């Protein structure tokens, strides 16, 4: 949202603002585009047990929400 609104010019700028490593900020960026129901499931602890943050970082997450749901279902 910060990049889209012009508040931040890059992932590096966001990383500096949040005092985190730019690489880590870049790894987190795709998670900002998860389907709302998937975010809710993660926050409620209802994600598949085999689905870890490391697996999410390593995966190329699809942008389409139905494809994201199919991706999550692979770990159920």
PyMOL commands that set and color helices and strands:
alter all, ss='L'
color gray80, all
select helices_A, chain A and resi 2-5+11-18+22-33+36-43+53-58+65-73
alter helices_A, ss='H'
color red, helices_A
deselect
rebuild
show_as cartoon
